[in-house]
Amino acid sequence: MAIGRYRDVPSEMDDVECEVAAAQYPQSGLVFGLGVGIVLSIATVEVLLVFAPILCGVAGFVLGRRVHDFEIRRRRADRTMKE
């Protein structure tokens, strides 16, 4: 699922993209979102047990992609200011 300019082949990435990719922000967001969805559904109604993990997982992945893109922009800006 490509959102914007996303590359996952290490040979195509620059060093900043490799550093940020190593942090695995989208994957971490996905796992966090799934966990929140499961806890939320257990604490509420059984119907949410089906939908909450899916919705929260997608939301976590999207949030992780946003953090990923933000980190790339921030690190590139820091590197540009140092040069």
MOPAC internal coordinates of N, CA, C and O (Angstrom, degrees):
PM7 1SCF
backbone

  N    0.0000 0     0.00 0     0.00 0    0    0    0
  C    1.4486 1     0.00 0     0.00 0    1    0    0
  C    1.5211 1   107.97 1     0.00 0    2    1    0
  O    1.2310 1   120.52 1   -76.63 1    3    2    1
  N    1.3061 1   116.62 1   103.37 1    3    2    1
  C    1.4582 1   120.84 1  -178.63 1    5    3    2
  C    1.5180 1   110.51 1   -92.14 1    6    5    3
  O    1.2310 1   121.23 1   -53.00 1    7    6    5
  N    1.3043 1   115.24 1   127.00 1    7    6    5
  C    1.4630 1   121.44 1   176.27 1    9    7    6
  C    1.5172 1   106.16 1  -120.40 1   10    9    7
  O    1.2310 1   120.49 1   -68.48 1   11   10    9
  N    1.3217 1   116.67 1   111.52 1   11   10    9
  C    1.4597 1   119.24 1  -178.88 1   13   11   10
  C    1.5176 1   110.43 1    72.12 1   14   13   11
  O    1.2310 1   120.76 1    35.55 1   15   14   13
  N    1.3242 1   116.16 1  -144.45 1   15   14   13
  C    1.4616 1   122.34 1  -178.95 1   17   15   14
  C    1.5219 1   108.61 1   -93.51 1   18   17   15
  O    1.2310 1   120.58 1   -89.50 1   19   18   17
  N    1.2996 1   116.50 1    90.50 1   19   18   17
  C    1.4648 1   121.83 1  -176.60 1   21   19   18
  C    1.5161 1   108.78 1  -119.90 1   22   21   19
  O    1.2310 1   120.92 1   -54.39 1   23   22   21
  N    1.3156 1   115.84 1   125.61 1   23   22   21
  C    1.4608 1   120.39 1   177.41 1   25   23   22
  C    1.5202 1   108.05 1  -126.70 1   26   25   23
  O    1.2310 1   120.86 1   -42.82 1   27   26   25
  N    1.3218 1   115.96 1   137.18 1   27   26   25
  C    1.4552 1   119.15 1   178.79 1   29   27   26
  C    1.5232 1   113.01 1  -122.58 1   30   29   27
  O    1.2310 1   120.37 1  -168.90 1   31   30   29
  N    1.3213 1   116.89 1    11.10 1   31   30   29
  C    1.4575 1   121.00 1   175.98 1   33   31   30
  C    1.5301 1   107.19 1   -96.68 1   34   33   31
  O    1.2310 1   119.59 1   -65.33 1   35   34   33
  N    1.3271 1   118.39 1   114.67 1   35   34   33
  C    1.4674 1   120.86 1  -174.20 1   37   35   34
  C    1.5237 1   114.53 1   -55.24 1   38   37   35
  O    1.2310 1   119.63 1   146.56 1   39   38   37
  N    1.3170 1   118.32 1   -33.44 1   39   38   37
  C    1.4670 1   119.94 1  -178.84 1   41   39   38
  C    1.5262 1   112.38 1   -68.86 1   42   41   39
  O    1.2310 1   119.94 1   160.31 1   43   42   41
  N    1.3435 1   117.72 1   -19.69 1   43   42   41
  C    1.4622 1   121.41 1   179.08 1   45   43   42
  C    1.5262 1   112.26 1   -92.86 1   46   45   43
  O    1.2310 1   119.81 1   170.84 1   47   46   45
  N    1.3356 1   117.96 1    -9.16 1   47   46   45
  C    1.4617 1   121.90 1  -175.12 1   49   47   46
  C    1.5187 1   111.00 1   -92.14 1   50   49   47
  O    1.2310 1   121.24 1   -30.05 1   51   50   49
  N    1.3516 1   115.23 1   149.95 1   51   50   49
  C    1.4543 1   118.63 1   169.59 1   53   51   50
  C    1.5275 1   107.98 1   -86.32 1   54   53   51
  O    1.2310 1   120.31 1    -1.49 1   55   54   53
  N    1.3351 1   117.02 1   178.51 1   55   54   53
  C    1.4644 1   119.33 1  -174.11 1   57   55   54
  C    1.5229 1   113.20 1   -65.88 1   58   57   55
  O    1.2310 1   119.72 1   147.41 1   59   58   57
  N    1.3438 1   118.15 1   -32.59 1   59   58   57
  C    1.4677 1   121.02 1   178.58 1   61   59   58
  C    1.5249 1   109.76 1   -66.68 1   62   61   59
  O    1.2310 1   120.11 1   134.77 1   63   62   61
  N    1.3262 1   117.40 1   -45.23 1   63   62   61
  C    1.4622 1   120.85 1   179.34 1   65   63   62
  C    1.5275 1   111.35 1   -63.20 1   66   65   63
  O    1.2310 1   119.97 1   143.49 1   67   66   65
  N    1.3298 1   117.66 1   -36.51 1   67   66   65
  C    1.4687 1   120.56 1   177.80 1   69   67   66
  C    1.5251 1   111.28 1   -65.21 1   70   69   67
  O    1.2310 1   120.26 1   138.55 1   71   70   69
  N    1.3542 1   117.10 1   -41.45 1   71   70   69
  C    1.4695 1   120.55 1   178.56 1   73   71   70
  C    1.5199 1   111.06 1   -61.78 1   74   73   71
  O    1.2310 1   120.65 1   134.08 1   75   74   73
  N    1.3345 1   116.36 1   -45.92 1   75   74   73
  C    1.4639 1   120.57 1  -177.66 1   77   75   74
  C    1.5261 1   110.28 1   -70.17 1   78   77   75
  O    1.2310 1   119.87 1   141.24 1   79   78   77
  N    1.3196 1   117.85 1   -38.76 1   79   78   77
  C    1.4633 1   120.76 1   178.75 1   81   79   78
  C    1.5247 1   110.76 1   -63.19 1   82   81   79
  O    1.2310 1   120.48 1   146.14 1   83   82   81
  N    1.3205 1   116.68 1   -33.86 1   83   82   81
  C    1.4617 1   120.34 1   179.27 1   85   83   82
  C    1.5260 1   111.68 1   -65.24 1   86   85   83
  O    1.2310 1   120.26 1   153.97 1   87   86   85
  N    1.3272 1   117.12 1   -26.03 1   87   86   85
  C    1.4677 1   120.78 1   179.58 1   89   87   86
  C    1.5224 1   111.88 1   -75.78 1   90   89   87
  O    1.2310 1   119.53 1   162.28 1   91   90   89
  N    1.3116 1   118.51 1   -17.72 1   91   90   89
  C    1.4653 1   124.83 1   175.52 1   93   91   90
  C    1.5281 1   112.92 1    54.17 1   94   93   91
  O    1.2310 1   120.22 1  -128.07 1   95   94   93
  N    1.3265 1   117.18 1    51.93 1   95   94   93
  C    1.4602 1   120.98 1   179.39 1   97   95   94
  C    1.5275 1   113.07 1   -60.41 1   98   97   95
  O    1.2310 1   118.58 1   132.50 1   99   98   97
  N    1.3513 1   120.32 1   -47.50 1   99   98   97
  C    1.4714 1   118.72 1  -179.39 1  101   99   98
  C    1.5221 1   112.67 1   -61.99 1  102  101   99
  O    1.2310 1   120.47 1   138.77 1  103  102  101
  N    1.3355 1   116.70 1   -41.23 1  103  102  101
  C    1.4527 1   119.76 1  -178.66 1  105  103  102
  C    1.5247 1   110.80 1   -67.02 1  106  105  103
  O    1.2310 1   120.52 1   139.65 1  107  106  105
  N    1.3310 1   116.60 1   -40.35 1  107  106  105
  C    1.4648 1   120.26 1   178.09 1  109  107  106
  C    1.5170 1   110.76 1   -64.60 1  110  109  107
  O    1.2310 1   120.61 1   138.72 1  111  110  109
  N    1.3281 1   116.45 1   -41.28 1  111  110  109
  C    1.4646 1   120.38 1   177.72 1  113  111  110
  C    1.5154 1   111.71 1   -63.44 1  114  113  111
  O    1.2310 1   120.68 1   142.00 1  115  114  113
  N    1.3266 1   116.30 1   -38.00 1  115  114  113
  C    1.4630 1   120.65 1   178.50 1  117  115  114
  C    1.5276 1   110.75 1   -63.57 1  118  117  115
  O    1.2310 1   120.36 1   132.66 1  119  118  117
  N    1.3195 1   116.91 1   -47.34 1  119  118  117
  C    1.4667 1   120.74 1   179.94 1  121  119  118
  C    1.5249 1   110.62 1   -63.60 1  122  121  119
  O    1.2310 1   120.38 1   136.49 1  123  122  121
  N    1.3304 1   116.88 1   -43.51 1  123  122  121
  C    1.4667 1   120.77 1   178.25 1  125  123  122
  C    1.5249 1   110.40 1   -61.32 1  126  125  123
  O    1.2310 1   120.38 1   134.38 1  127  126  125
  N    1.3313 1   116.87 1   -45.62 1  127  126  125
  C    1.4613 1   120.93 1   179.87 1  129  127  126
  C    1.5195 1   112.54 1   -61.98 1  130  129  127
  O    1.2310 1   120.51 1   138.66 1  131  130  129
  N    1.3259 1   116.64 1   -41.34 1  131  130  129
  C    1.4655 1   119.61 1   176.99 1  133  131  130
  C    1.5274 1   111.04 1   -62.45 1  134  133  131
  O    1.2310 1   120.66 1   138.18 1  135  134  133
  N    1.3187 1   116.35 1   -41.82 1  135  134  133
  C    1.4643 1   120.29 1   178.52 1  137  135  134
  C    1.5112 1   112.43 1   -62.68 1  138  137  135
  O    1.2310 1   120.74 1   135.27 1  139  138  137
  N    1.3382 1   116.20 1   -44.73 1  139  138  137
  C    1.4663 1   120.39 1   177.92 1  141  139  138
  C    1.5235 1   109.81 1   -61.58 1  142  141  139
  O    1.2310 1   120.45 1   137.81 1  143  142  141
  N    1.3195 1   116.74 1   -42.19 1  143  142  141
  C    1.4607 1   120.38 1   179.68 1  145  143  142
  C    1.5188 1   112.68 1   -62.38 1  146  145  143
  O    1.2310 1   120.36 1   139.62 1  147  146  145
  N    1.3149 1   116.91 1   -40.38 1  147  146  145
  C    1.4671 1   120.24 1   179.47 1  149  147  146
  C    1.5226 1   110.93 1   -68.37 1  150  149  147
  O    1.2310 1   120.50 1   134.09 1  151  150  149
  N    1.3376 1   116.65 1   -45.91 1  151  150  149
  C    1.4706 1   120.06 1   179.26 1  153  151  150
  C    1.5225 1   110.71 1   -63.13 1  154  153  151
  O    1.2310 1   120.43 1   137.52 1  155  154  153
  N    1.3316 1   116.79 1   -42.48 1  155  154  153
  C    1.4629 1   121.12 1   179.15 1  157  155  154
  C    1.5257 1   110.81 1   -60.92 1  158  157  155
  O    1.2310 1   120.83 1   136.07 1  159  158  157
  N    1.3111 1   116.03 1   -43.93 1  159  158  157
  C    1.4641 1   118.93 1  -177.88 1  161  159  158
  C    1.5282 1   112.42 1   -70.88 1  162  161  159
  O    1.2310 1   119.92 1   145.26 1  163  162  161
  N    1.3204 1   117.75 1   -34.74 1  163  162  161
  C    1.4697 1   119.93 1   176.95 1  165  163  162
  C    1.5209 1   110.23 1   -66.99 1  166  165  163
  O    1.2310 1   120.74 1   143.38 1  167  166  165
  N    1.3328 1   116.20 1   -36.62 1  167  166  165
  C    1.4622 1   120.42 1  -178.09 1  169  167  166
  C    1.5221 1   112.45 1   -76.55 1  170  169  167
  O    1.2310 1   119.40 1   164.15 1  171  170  169
  N    1.3118 1   118.74 1   -15.85 1  171  170  169
  C    1.4710 1   120.63 1  -176.89 1  173  171  170
  C    1.5263 1   110.69 1  -117.02 1  174  173  171
  O    1.2310 1   120.54 1    60.06 1  175  174  173
  N    1.2937 1   116.57 1  -119.94 1  175  174  173
  C    1.4656 1   121.88 1  -171.20 1  177  175  174
  C    1.5342 1   110.34 1  -104.61 1  178  177  175
  O    1.2310 1   120.71 1   -27.94 1  179  178  177
  N    1.3204 1   116.25 1   152.06 1  179  178  177
  C    1.4616 1   121.33 1  -179.30 1  181  179  178
  C    1.5285 1   113.07 1   -61.40 1  182  181  179
  O    1.2310 1   120.04 1   151.11 1  183  182  181
  N    1.3094 1   117.52 1   -28.89 1  183  182  181
  C    1.4716 1   120.71 1   179.89 1  185  183  182
  C    1.5233 1   110.43 1   -61.79 1  186  185  183
  O    1.2310 1   120.88 1   143.14 1  187  186  185
  N    1.3260 1   115.93 1   -36.86 1  187  186  185
  C    1.4586 1   119.43 1   179.41 1  189  187  186
  C    1.5222 1   112.30 1   -67.39 1  190  189  187
  O    1.2310 1   120.02 1   160.65 1  191  190  189
  N    1.3142 1   117.57 1   -19.35 1  191  190  189
  C    1.4593 1   121.06 1  -179.90 1  193  191  190
  C    1.5274 1   111.41 1   -60.26 1  194  193  191
  O    1.2310 1   120.41 1   152.64 1  195  194  193
  N    1.3099 1   116.82 1   -27.36 1  195  194  193
  C    1.4621 1   121.08 1   178.86 1  197  195  194
  C    1.5234 1   111.10 1   -84.34 1  198  197  195
  O    1.2310 1   120.06 1   135.64 1  199  198  197
  N    1.3347 1   117.49 1   -44.36 1  199  198  197
  C    1.4605 1   120.97 1  -170.40 1  201  199  198
  C    1.5244 1   114.64 1   -93.37 1  202  201  199
  O    1.2310 1   119.33 1   144.97 1  203  202  201
  N    1.3045 1   118.89 1   -35.03 1  203  202  201
  C    1.4641 1   121.33 1  -174.37 1  205  203  202
  C    1.5286 1   113.23 1   -61.21 1  206  205  203
  O    1.2310 1   118.29 1   134.26 1  207  206  205
  N    1.3422 1   120.87 1   -45.74 1  207  206  205
  C    1.4639 1   118.71 1   179.28 1  209  207  206
  C    1.5278 1   113.10 1   -61.60 1  210  209  207
  O    1.2310 1   120.65 1   142.17 1  211  210  209
  N    1.3168 1   116.37 1   -37.83 1  211  210  209
  C    1.4648 1   119.83 1   179.89 1  213  211  210
  C    1.5198 1   110.38 1   -67.17 1  214  213  211
  O    1.2310 1   120.36 1   129.45 1  215  214  213
  N    1.3244 1   116.91 1   -50.55 1  215  214  213
  C    1.4652 1   120.51 1  -178.72 1  217  215  214
  C    1.5216 1   111.79 1   -63.84 1  218  217  215
  O    1.2310 1   120.26 1   135.30 1  219  218  217
  N    1.3214 1   117.11 1   -44.70 1  219  218  217
  C    1.4633 1   120.06 1  -179.82 1  221  219  218
  C    1.5269 1   111.22 1   -69.45 1  222  221  219
  O    1.2310 1   119.78 1   146.43 1  223  222  221
  N    1.3159 1   118.03 1   -33.57 1  223  222  221
  C    1.4597 1   120.85 1   176.07 1  225  223  222
  C    1.5164 1   111.91 1   -63.88 1  226  225  223
  O    1.2310 1   120.51 1   135.33 1  227  226  225
  N    1.3246 1   116.63 1   -44.67 1  227  226  225
  C    1.4694 1   120.72 1   177.14 1  229  227  226
  C    1.5254 1   110.19 1   -63.97 1  230  229  227
  O    1.2310 1   120.41 1   135.49 1  231  230  229
  N    1.3307 1   116.83 1   -44.51 1  231  230  229
  C    1.4708 1   120.36 1   178.93 1  233  231  230
  C    1.5233 1   110.75 1   -62.38 1  234  233  231
  O    1.2310 1   120.01 1   139.00 1  235  234  233
  N    1.3231 1   117.58 1   -41.00 1  235  234  233
  C    1.4640 1   120.79 1   177.96 1  237  235  234
  C    1.5121 1   112.06 1   -64.27 1  238  237  235
  O    1.2310 1   120.13 1   139.43 1  239  238  237
  N    1.3328 1   117.36 1   -40.57 1  239  238  237
  C    1.4620 1   120.78 1   178.54 1  241  239  238
  C    1.5210 1   110.84 1   -64.30 1  242  241  239
  O    1.2310 1   120.44 1   135.67 1  243  242  241
  N    1.3349 1   116.77 1   -44.33 1  243  242  241
  C    1.4707 1   120.70 1   179.02 1  245  243  242
  C    1.5237 1   110.00 1   -62.85 1  246  245  243
  O    1.2310 1   120.16 1   136.97 1  247  246  245
  N    1.3208 1   117.30 1   -43.03 1  247  246  245
  C    1.4639 1   120.50 1   177.55 1  249  247  246
  C    1.5271 1   110.46 1   -62.03 1  250  249  247
  O    1.2310 1   120.40 1   138.39 1  251  250  249
  N    1.3173 1   116.85 1   -41.61 1  251  250  249
  C    1.4590 1   120.50 1   177.22 1  253  251  250
  C    1.5174 1   112.52 1   -61.82 1  254  253  251
  O    1.2310 1   120.03 1   141.07 1  255  254  253
  N    1.3325 1   117.54 1   -38.93 1  255  254  253
  C    1.4767 1   120.74 1   176.92 1  257  255  254
  C    1.5227 1   110.55 1   -63.91 1  258  257  255
  O    1.2310 1   120.52 1   140.14 1  259  258  257
  N    1.3394 1   116.62 1   -39.86 1  259  258  257
  C    1.4741 1   120.26 1   178.80 1  261  259  258
  C    1.5307 1   110.24 1   -63.69 1  262  261  259
  O    1.2310 1   120.44 1   136.60 1  263  262  261
  N    1.3231 1   116.76 1   -43.40 1  263  262  261
  C    1.4696 1   120.41 1   178.38 1  265  263  262
  C    1.5238 1   109.70 1   -64.34 1  266  265  263
  O    1.2310 1   120.15 1   139.46 1  267  266  265
  N    1.3224 1   117.32 1   -40.54 1  267  266  265
  C    1.4654 1   122.73 1   177.71 1  269  267  266
  C    1.5269 1   110.20 1   -57.48 1  270  269  267
  O    1.2310 1   120.19 1   129.11 1  271  270  269
  N    1.3248 1   117.25 1   -50.89 1  271  270  269
  C    1.4612 1   121.38 1  -179.97 1  273  271  270
  C    1.5245 1   111.46 1   -63.79 1  274  273  271
  O    1.2310 1   120.32 1   139.49 1  275  274  273
  N    1.3414 1   117.00 1   -40.51 1  275  274  273
  C    1.4594 1   121.16 1   178.61 1  277  275  274
  C    1.5279 1   110.70 1   -61.99 1  278  277  275
  O    1.2310 1   120.21 1   136.54 1  279  278  277
  N    1.3273 1   117.19 1   -43.46 1  279  278  277
  C    1.4605 1   121.02 1  -179.28 1  281  279  278
  C    1.5270 1   111.22 1   -64.06 1  282  281  279
  O    1.2310 1   119.94 1   140.61 1  283  282  281
  N    1.3185 1   117.72 1   -39.39 1  283  282  281
  C    1.4646 1   120.22 1   177.43 1  285  283  282
  C    1.5174 1   109.98 1   -62.92 1  286  285  283
  O    1.2310 1   120.23 1   132.51 1  287  286  285
  N    1.3448 1   117.17 1   -47.49 1  287  286  285
  C    1.4674 1   119.78 1   179.32 1  289  287  286
  C    1.5240 1   111.46 1   -61.98 1  290  289  287
  O    1.2310 1   120.02 1   137.55 1  291  290  289
  N    1.3383 1   117.57 1   -42.45 1  291  290  289
  C    1.4607 1   121.38 1  -178.18 1  293  291  290
  C    1.5245 1   111.23 1   -65.15 1  294  293  291
  O    1.2310 1   120.26 1   135.09 1  295  294  293
  N    1.3219 1   117.12 1   -44.91 1  295  294  293
  C    1.4621 1   120.02 1  -178.50 1  297  295  294
  C    1.5218 1   111.65 1   -68.84 1  298  297  295
  O    1.2310 1   120.15 1   144.41 1  299  298  297
  N    1.3194 1   117.31 1   -35.59 1  299  298  297
  C    1.4699 1   119.32 1   176.50 1  301  299  298
  C    1.5232 1   110.76 1   -67.64 1  302  301  299
  O    1.2310 1   120.29 1   140.48 1  303  302  301
  N    1.3335 1   117.05 1   -39.52 1  303  302  301
  C    1.4644 1   120.37 1   177.99 1  305  303  302
  C    1.5238 1   110.35 1   -64.81 1  306  305  303
  O    1.2310 1   119.99 1   138.05 1  307  306  305
  N    1.3262 1   117.63 1   -41.95 1  307  306  305
  C    1.4689 1   121.04 1   177.36 1  309  307  306
  C    1.5166 1   111.00 1   -61.63 1  310  309  307
  O    1.2310 1   120.76 1   137.03 1  311  310  309
  N    1.3146 1   116.15 1   -42.97 1  311  310  309
  C    1.4621 1   120.28 1  -179.49 1  313  311  310
  C    1.5331 1   110.74 1   -66.68 1  314  313  311
  O    1.2310 1   120.15 1   142.40 1  315  314  313
  N    1.3411 1   117.31 1   -37.60 1  315  314  313
  C    1.4628 1   121.16 1   178.97 1  317  315  314
  C    1.5203 1   110.51 1   -66.23 1  318  317  315
  O    1.2310 1   120.21 1   140.14 1  319  318  317
  N    1.3285 1   117.21 1   -39.86 1  319  318  317
  C    1.4607 1   120.81 1  -179.86 1  321  319  318
  C    1.5244 1   111.35 1   -67.41 1  322  321  319
  O    1.2310 1   119.58 1   148.31 1  323  322  321
  N    1.3319 1   118.41 1   -31.69 1  323  322  321
  C    1.4665 1   121.87 1   179.42 1  325  323  322
  C    1.5172 1   111.66 1   -72.73 1  326  325  323
  O    1.2310 1   120.58 1   152.43 1  327  326  325
  N    1.3248 1   116.50 1   -27.57 1  327  326  325
  C    1.4788 1   120.30 1  -177.66 1  329  327  326
  C    1.4685 1   111.79 1   -84.71 1  330  329  327
  O    1.2310 1   120.10 1   180.00 1  331  330  329

